[in-house]
Amino acid sequence: MSSHEVYFLSFLENVHPIAAQNAKKLEQLLFEDPSSSIVKARLFAEEILKGVLQNEKDAPYLPTLFDKLSYLTREGVFNKEIQQSFDIIRLSGNKAAHDGKFNDITIAFKLHREVYKIGVWFYEVYSSEQVQIPIYEIPKPRQNDNIEEIVQKKILELLGTGLFEQEKITKEPASVNEGTDKSQEHGSDAPNIIRKDLKPGGSYLLRELSRLKDSSQEAIENASQFSIFKNYMHVDRKIQKDLGGILEKNANRSRGNLILLCGSVGDGKSHLLAYLKEKKAHLIDKYTIFNDATESFSPNKNAMETLEEILRNFSDEKIDTCTDKVILAINMGVLHNFTTKEHKRHSYTILQKFVADSDLFSQNITTYFGSETFDLLSFADYHSYELTEEGTESSFYSALLEKVFNPADNNPFFLALKEDEKNSVETMIHQNYRFLQNKFVQEQIVQLIIQTIVKKKLVISARSFLNFIADILIPDEVKSLELATEFEKLEFSLPNLLFNRRERSTILLAISQLDPIHRRAEEIDQLVIDLNTLTDWKSLLEEYIKDKTPVSWLSPFVAKSNLTGYSFNLFFESFVRITFLCNQEFALQIAEQSYEKYIKNLYSFNIGDKRKIREFYDEIKAVIYKWKGTPKKDFIYMNKSSEKFRLAQKLNLRPSIDHLKPSSKEKLDTFKSSILLAYRDWESENIIDLDIDYPLYELLTKVQDGYCPNKKDEEDAIKFVEFIEKLMALGDKKKEMLVYFPQDHKFYMIKRDDFGSFVFERE
């Protein structure tokens, strides 16, 4: 390689000297004449494309840069990143060539990086040299560069605010003063809510939002501590009020009291106890709290032995003289094991009877159950969402979003946004934050969360939800918005972080499976047609998207000729996701009908709407017959279709609704989260029941629409298969059976006559 001046693509000189010279001129002109620098970037891209086509055999004649890019992307020569780098240069080069006033140094900065990416790619793919490629460095002005004062200021801004040391910010101490000044809790001292101590270019919003992450110190739950920040973020829940009521009720009693807080990992027990310790210290201080009932006092003791030690004064032998007051937060499985196990030192029949009487482990709803000595609260039946006639909603998750996005003087997140705006700090985090201030976007996020709970049975605590919010606001790479390319703005936008980060958490994995781009809907098909046929997408943008923040992400691409391949796919996916999140009419049009129906049926069963319940029983009856197959009305096949002849029996189903406990409330906050069907045996009055959750309902809906279940479906729906087998035992096969011979297409009836003999008749 030549020994003269070294520049950022010197390594290309022997491989593609013309492209290398264009890159050199780009760097030389970047500060003095950004517009000419941008033109050089386009010339560089054109030369590289010529080089690629010379190396790739059998390429047709391609007159334009766009044609060359489209062809090479279709042929798989370019990966997503390289195609987008070419597109960024092409679009910016077009603007610089056709707009005499265009002279933006921030664009020149961006293109410098894209040119480097393409240069490295070309060298690695087409060069046989073994030169060590230097890592990328942001260009800095040389001493002899003639730079206007205004441009110099812009450069300093770019070099300063363009770099965000995210990890350092994440690990900084809490930004709210965690002292004893309670005035801050209510916003009376708003200026002190955020500590203004970051270096120039640092983002206060990033620092505040980082406190929502699981990795933050704030995420560590401690039943004995409740910080000012947690106090601000706290949202009242019904279980908190109910536990407070129990504590009030038992305040003056002298006898012992055991309060069992039953639930699962991460459902908020620690937060609840810390909150009550702060707010109702005079009541809760009388109690000994065991927040992790399985944590042993001694390495020689297992979970059951530890529990025995905690509860020994509530054993049958000591309960009458017990004065202990204990709050025990316990996993439901551990409690079940304890109450069904035989114990060596003490017996617990009184506690066992109390737990059995509470119906905690039955199909019934148990939020609270109490006796003279024991009180039990079940987190499992306090749902984080509500059922209404119109569908689902969540006052809990909505209130948490309000805490983060409400434009109020006591909101540290909003104040941080304002502080960053004052300091001219702008990143995609700020854009995403403003987008999520949109109330309908918030509703859509909450609905997606509820869907993951219903469909995937996720337990999403406040802590998990807030970590999820941080995940959809903060991209992996945080940079000044001015230095972000148009494609980076799309990729780092909330809609794409929401549906593309499946590896980041169980919540995002579940939400990735609810991505609207996978929905089968006429509206999405029409959108694809419009994007492929219209020459200008501006009218589509105006029709579908009303929120100005996402419009700014998409507007650089409104001319159809701008995009192809990976770039077109990114635009399309972004367009659909954005529209789904902020356009109510579009969201309703592409809603998943089976899910909507399931929620409406769930509500009907919980309020005891007999007409809707009857319709649902009829629907399931039709599915049962389709699952097994039916030769004629009221008859159901007993054997498989692969056998030489088919046997069918008459099956008359007798539904029961005696097990239902209707609620008279319009909005349900405690309810059965699945649909329980029951059928009676005509003779013995025995009950055969079936619990239908959403995954099973989705499969049954497909069967009703003509889908034939395969072996995997039968394995997944094993409870339904077993349920059908129990129902089949209720049929009339002892009285009559239908025999079908598929080869002859003939039916015969076997039945008993009046004297008990079998009669074989052709149908």
Buried (B, 14 or more C-beta within 10 A) or exposed (E): EEEEEEBBBBBBBBBBEBBBBBBBBBBBBBBBBBBBBBBBBBBBBBBBBBBBBEEEEEBEEBEEBBBBBBBBBEEEBBEBEBBBBBBBBBBBBBBBEEEEEBBBBBBBBBBBBBBBBBBBBBBEEBBEEEEEBEEEEEBEBEEEBEBEEEBBEBBEBBBBBBBBEBEEBBEBEBBBBEEEEEEBBEBEBBEBBBBEEBEEBBBBBBBBBBBBBBEBEBBEBBBEEBBBBBBBBBBEBBBBEBBBEBBEEBEEEEBBBBBBBBBEEBBBBBBBBBBBBBBBEEBBEEBEBBBBBEEBEEEEEEBBBBBBBBBBBBBEEBBEEBEBBBBBBBBBEBBBEBBEEEBEEBEBEBBBEBBEEBBBBEEEBBBBBBBEBBBBBBBBBBBBBBBEEEBBBBBBBBBBBBBBBEEEEBBBBBBBBBBBEEBEBBBBBBBBBBBBBBEBBBBBBBBBBBBBBBBBEBBBBBBBBBBBBBBBBBBEEBBBBBBBBBBBBBBBBBBBBBBBBBEBBBBBBBBBEBBBBEBEBEBBEEBEEBBEEEEEBEEBBEEBBBBEBBBEBBBBBBEBEBBBBBBBEBBBBBBBBBBBBBBEEBBEBBBBEBBEBBBBBBBBBBBBBEEBBEEBBEBBBBBBBBBBBBBEEBBBBBEEEEEEEBBBBBBEBEBBBEEBEBBEBEEBBBBBBBBBBBBBBEEEEEEBEBBBBBBBBBBBBBBBEEEEBEEEBEEBBEEBBEBBEBBBEBBBBEEBBBBBEEEEEEBBBBBEEEEEEEEEEEE
